[in-house]
Amino acid sequence: MNNAQHFWNTMFANEEEYLYGTQPNAYIQMQTHRLKPNSRILCLAEGEGRNALHLAQLGHTISSIDASSVALQKQKRLLQSHGYTIDALHQDLEHWQPQPHAFDAIATSFMHLPKPLLSKVLQHSVVTLKSDALFIGEFFSIKQLGYSSGGPKDSQKLYTIEDFAHYQEGIEFIELKEEIVHLSEGKGHQGEASVIRVLFKKLG
């Protein structure tokens, strides 16, 4: 078990509590109207399952990847308690081997990766998306260091617009913007936050 896995297993250890709540990330929820019916969706760094549950409730088939074994157990329990299943993979994204052209969409919120790994994950995301499929993500910006609403205090895991904008191969950005938003996601994310919202489509 690496340090990140240990950290997140500890963060998610309370079986009676969902650290970031059970409601979906607001940005992902805002963009679900763009999804095709009965989509196959991959939730990256999904944590305890709140986005996966919402997407399953909309009729989609959900897979997930997370480095925390505790998180995956809570994902499965959350979805099962609502009558849904999830194909959950226990894996550090450093070792993710994407299946080509497998998913209609990827959804992720507040994935905290070192910048070189973020770039690799974005490339892998394009590989595993089908043509015209969507990537929907919300991330903490570097300006989040000035806020107390959650997120890492490591600048290498906080991003700028340029960290995403430089990646153009095979995709078209529908939205890429930095915003101040109000978070209300369990006890883990509360208050004003500086975020980067990313929405792109895989081309042809």
HELIX and SHEET records of a PDB file:
HELIX    1   1 ASN A    3  MET A   11  1                                   9    
HELIX    2   2 ALA A   26  GLN A   31  1                                   6    
HELIX    3   3 THR A   32  ARG A   34  5                                   3    
HELIX    4   4 ARG A   50  GLN A   57  1                                   8    
HELIX    5   5 SER A   69  SER A   81  1                                  13    
HELIX    6   6 LEU A   93  HIS A   95  5                                   3    
HELIX    7   7 LYS A  115  THR A  128  1                                  14    
HELIX    8   8 ILE A  142  GLY A  146  5                                   5    
HELIX    9   9 SER A  155  LYS A  157  5                                   3    
HELIX   10  10 ILE A  161  ALA A  165  1                                   5    
SHEET    1   A 7 ASP A  87  HIS A  90  0                                        
SHEET    2   A 7 THR A  61  ASP A  66  1                                        
SHEET    3   A 7 ARG A  40  LEU A  44  1                                        
SHEET    4   A 7 PHE A 103  SER A 109  1                                        
SHEET    5   A 7 LEU A 129  PHE A 140  1                                        
SHEET    6   A 7 HIS A 189  LYS A 202 -1                                        
SHEET    7   A 7 ILE A 171  GLU A 185 -1                                        
END                                                                             
